[in-house]
Structure formats: structure tokens, C-alpha cells
Amino acid sequence: MKYSKIFLYAYLVFAIYFSYTAITRYSTQGIIDYPSILLAATAIFVFFFRKNFMKKFDNKNKS
């Protein structure tokens, strides 16, 4: 279970990286980088989905 928490926060790291990439590309070249924006949004969604799922799973095991 410890590794799943590490990978959970890895999604946030990927979201920050892809957001940074999209922002820098837009500010330097004026190009809207849709794939990076989509990947950042997906990483944030997966983070919250897995966090909620892990919380439900832990509550089910404690019962």
C-alpha cells in the first residue's frame, strides 16, 4: 500500500510538469499545446480518482 501512495503523488508531479510545459510553450512561442494540457488534466483527474478509491478501499477493510 505504501507504493500506491508514492505513485499517487507521482500523478501530481506529472500534472505540474505538463502544465509547466504548456505554459512555457505558450509564453515563448505563442502555441497552445493541447496534448500537454490534456495530459495535465488527466493526471489531476487520476490523482483525485485514485485518492478517493483508496479511501473507500481503506474504509471497507477497516469494517
C-alpha positions in Angstrom: 0.0 0.0 0.0 3.0 2.3 0.6 4.0 2.2 -3.1 0.5 3.1 -4.2 0.7 6.4 -2.2 4.0 7.2 -3.9 2.6 6.6 -7.3 -0.5 8.6 -6.3 1.6 11.7 -5.8 3.6 11.0 -9.0 0.5 11.9 -10.9 0.7 15.4 -9.3 4.3 15.7 -10.4 3.3 14.8 -14.0 0.5 17.3 -13.9 2.9 20.0 -12.8 5.4 19.1 -15.4 2.8 19.1 -18.3 1.3 22.3 -17.1 4.7 23.9 -17.0 5.4 22.7 -20.5 2.2 24.1 -21.8 2.7 27.4 -20.1 6.3 27.9 -21.3 5.5 26.9 -24.8 2.6 29.3 -24.9 4.6 32.2 -23.5 7.7 31.7 -25.7 6.2 30.5 -29.0 2.5 31.5 -28.7 1.5 27.9 -29.4 -1.3 26.4 -27.4 -0.1 22.9 -26.5 -3.3 20.9 -26.3 -1.7 17.5 -25.7 0.2 18.8 -22.6 -3.0 20.5 -21.3 -4.9 17.3 -21.8 -2.3 15.2 -20.1 -2.1 17.6 -17.1 -5.9 17.5 -16.7 -5.9 13.7 -17.0 -3.2 13.4 -14.4 -5.1 15.6 -12.0 -8.3 13.6 -12.6 -6.5 10.3 -12.0 -4.9 11.6 -8.8 -8.3 12.5 -7.3 -10.0 9.4 -8.6 -7.3 7.1 -7.1 -7.2 9.0 -3.8 -11.0 8.6 -3.5 -10.8 5.0 -4.4 -8.0 4.3 -1.9 -10.1 6.0 0.8 -13.1 3.8 0.0 -10.9 0.7 0.0 -9.3 1.5 3.4 -12.7 2.1 4.9 -14.0 -1.2 3.6 -11.1 -3.1 5.0 -11.5 -1.5 8.5 -15.1 -2.6 8.8 
